[in-house]
Amino acid sequence: MKLSLAILFAFYSISHANAQNPVAIIYSDYAEAKSVAQTKNIPILMVFAGSDWCKPCIQFKNSILSNESFLNYAEQHLVILYLDFPLKKKNQLPAAMKAQNESLAEKYNETGVFPKIIMIDFKGNILGEIKFQNQSPETFMSVCNSLSL
């Protein structure tokens, strides 16, 4: 009986902890994000950002991509693909990742706007663009919902 209670308590603790902690993964590899999106049949939220120089990009990362409610929402509804374009030498990306990001920017961010946030399906078709205007995570999720229908 004690063992059964211990197992039950351990299971509850693990499942309760997982419910409390966001489980969405932020991907940097397009092929991996595309594969996950196809498997889950959910869209990709593609974020073009300058992590070490773009103030609105940093605000977006801090207020949306670091928000527990948003990350919990994203786990079920989005695959997040974060494409970074850092300027500082110490933050430079590996050559393959830099080439991937530049290739995706040529296709989806020709004007070089940062942050540029677009939703695509796993085939690469654009579902819509979201302008970050320092909105709340709840408002941002609402916009994501409207694009992914």
N, C-alpha and C positions, 0 to 999 in steps of 0.2 A: 504494500500500500504506500509506504514511504517512497519507494522507488517510482511508483506511478505518479505520485504528486510531484516529485522532483522533475520527472520528465515533462509533465504537463506544465510546470512552472517555467522550465527552460524553454519549451516551445513557445509559451506565451511571451516570455521576455524577448525572444528572437523576433517573433512576428510583430510584437508591439514596437520594438526598436526600428524594424524596417518600415513600419507605418509612419514613424516619427521622422525618419531621416530621408531626405530626397535621394532618389535613386537614378535620376536622369544622368546620362553620361553626355558630356560635351565632346563631340568628335572633332578631329582636325584632318582626318583622312576621308576624302570624298568617296572613294570606293567602299570603304567600310560603312559610312553613313548611308550610302545608297542601298547597300545590302540589307542593313537593319530596317530601313524605311520600307523596302520591298517585303521583307519577312513580316513586319508588323502591319503593313498596309496603311502607313501614316506618312504625312508629308515631311519634308526636310525644311527646317528653318535655317537658311544660309545667312551668316552674319559676316560681312566684310568689315574688319576693324583694324585700327592702328592702336595697339595696346599700350604703346609707350609715348604717344604724341597727340592722339586725338581725344580731346576732353569729352565730347559727347559719347565716344566709344567707351571710354572708361566709366562714364556715368551709366551707360547701358549695362555694362558688365556688372557693375556694383549694385544697380537697382533691380535689374531683371534677371540676368544670368546667375546671380548669387542669391536670389530670393527662393526660399524653401517652397513657398506655394507654387511659384512658377515651375520649379524643377520637378515637383510632384506632378503637376499638370502635364509637363513635357514628357514625363516617363510614359504616359498613356497616349499622348496625342501628337507628339513631334519628335523628330530626330534633330538635334541641334548640331549644326556644322559651323564651327568658328574658324574663320579664315583670317589669320593675322598678317599684318604688314608693318612690322616694327621698323623703326628707323635707327635706334641706338645699336651700335656694334655688338654690345654685350647681349642683346636680345635677338640677334639674327637667327633665322630658322635654318634647318638643314636644307641643302640645295634641292633635294627632291620635293620637300614640302613647299619651298619658295616657288619652284616651277609649277607645282600643282595650283597654288593660290593665284599665281599670275595668269595661268591658263583659264581658270574659272573667272577671274576678274575680266579678262578679255571677252568672255562670253556673257557674263551677267552684270558687270559693273564697268562698262566702257567709259563712263564719265568720271570714274574715280571718286565717287561720293563716299564719305565715311561718316558715321557708320551707314552701310547699305544693308538693309535687312529684307530679304525676299523669301518667299515660300515657294518651293518647287515640289513636284511629285518625284517619285523615284526614277522616272524616265528623264527628268531634267526639264520638264515643262513648267513654266512660270505660272503659279497660281495667284500671285499678287505680291505687292511690295508694302512694307510697313515702315512708316516714318517714325523714328524715335523722337518724341517731343517731351521727354522726361515724364511720360505717363506712368501711372501706377502699374504694378504687376497685374492687377485684376483687369484694368483697361486693356493692357497689352494682350492678355489671355483672351479677352473678348474679341479683339481684332483677329487674333490667330484662329479662333473658332469660326469666325465669319469667312475666312479665306479657305479653310480646310473642308468646308461642307461640300 
